[in-house]
Amino acid sequence: MEARDVMTLGVVTVGPDMPVAQVAKLMLDNRISGVPVLTDDKLVGIVSEGDFLRRAELGTERHHSRWLEIFATGTSLAGEYVKTHGQTAGDILSRDVVTVAPNTSLRDVATILESKQIKRVPVVEEGRLVGIISRANLLHALATLPTPPPTSATISDRQIRDALFEEMRRHKWASAPTDANATVKDGVVYLWGFINSENQRQAMLIAARGIPGVKEVEDRMAYPPIIHPPF
């Protein structure tokens, strides 16, 4: 799936001259946590909830000690003042906006949201805003995926084991697949061998349950024994 498949259309936007209080009210009325700022239909920035965190009107602006102000640059202090005292969307917006194209894969969108620690990303085509995609959009996409029907084909124990082994080979966290750590009988997968973490145990269980034809998974995995040195 691509960004165009799940993005929100008809995005609420503001101009750079809109007063800060009106921007805040617009976001509340539309139940959104961020709003793109446009000039001549071009994206120039975005205002998000974080831009309202430090405001002089609320008494939440930072108060640095004299020592910190000595070492802080004039540029950074001026930037803080703009955020806390700016009166319009153009004053407080964040200009370094990460954007994606309509054909950006959802995998890449998720990576951007996670790595940049942001909640939304504008979708831009030929310089124009065409939509916005948020974490909620990814959640909606997941919720609307059709549930695959149960397979009616007869799958042998050997096919199940081969499919599980193939899945194990694809991941570094999995042990080398052998009959010593996974066996299958009548559609039931028995997982054996040593693990090094509960995450690895959970990953192995999920991998086995995801193989078509598996009826049940028996967890026989354990941690390696602790060998104490002789005294």
Summary of the structure (lengths in Angstrom):
residues: 231
radius of gyration: 26.6
end to end distance: 61.0
largest distance: 79.6
contacts: 587
relative contact order: 0.12
helix: 38%
strand: 21%
